[in-house]
Amino acid sequence: MFDRDFAAFLFDMDGTVLTSIAAAERVWTRWALRHGLDVARFLPTIHGVQAIDTIRRQAPNLPGIDVEAEAAWVTRAEIEDVGGIEPIPGAVAFLASLPAGRWTIVTSATRELAEARLAAAGLPPPVQMVCAEDISRGKPAPDGYLLAAERLGVRAADCLIVEDAPAGIAAAEAAGGTTLVITHTHHHPLATPHVTVPDYLGLAATAGADGRIRLTCRTAQERAGKGAAPR
C-alpha cells in the first residue's frame, strides 16, 4: 500500500489523466506520410514531448523544413481531431476530490490543445495549468513542474508528480518530486523504480487540516495480487 502526504499534486495530461493516443497518432501519421517517414518507427517518438521538439529531431532528415510552421500545422490538426479522447478510468472522480488550488496539470501541449482535449474528456482545466507556451524547455527538462509548483506556492520536492511517459518521468525526477506512474495506456511493461498503478480506481486523496493531501493507493502489483511494490 502506498500511503503518503504531499503539499500538492502535479499531473501530466496525455496518457495520465486522459487518453488521446488514437487522435494524436492519426494526426502524426498524416504528418509523417507527408514527409516520407517510416510511420511505425516514427510514432513511438511523439509521446510526452512538445510537437516542436518532435519535429526538430526530424529536421536533419528533412532539408528546408520550417519547424515552427510544421509544429503549428500539427497542433491545429490535433485541436480539430479529438475523436476517441476519454478520461483514464477513475480520473474524473479523483481530480474532483482534490482541493482547488492544490493540483494542476503540466503538459507538453499548447493551452488551446490542452483545453480542447480536457473538454473532450469531460475534465475541467485546473487553475495554474502549465502548457507548452509557458516554458522555454519542455520535458524531459524539469521546468514545467518547477513552474507549476511555484505557481501553487509549494516546493516541487513536496509534490506528487503523476506521469506516464519516459520524458515526463525524467522531468519529474529532475524536479525532485515523488513520481507515480499511470500505466493504463502502456502496451508493454515499463521499467521504472517508481510506484505504478493502472488507473485512478484504487486511489484515494484526503485533505488534512494542515492543507496537505494524503494519498493512499493500491499499487499495480497489489491489484494484480502479486504482493506489495517498493514504497
Secondary structure by P-SEA (a helix, b strand, c coil): cccccccbbbbbcccccccaaaaaaaaaaaaaaaacccccccccccccccaaaaaaaacccccccaaaaaaaaaaaaaaacccccccccaaaaaaaacccccbbbbccccaaaaaaaaaaaccccccccccccccccccccaaaaaaaaaaaccccccbbbbbccaaaaaaaaaaccbbbbbccccccccccccccccccccbbbbbccccbbbbbbbccccccccccccc
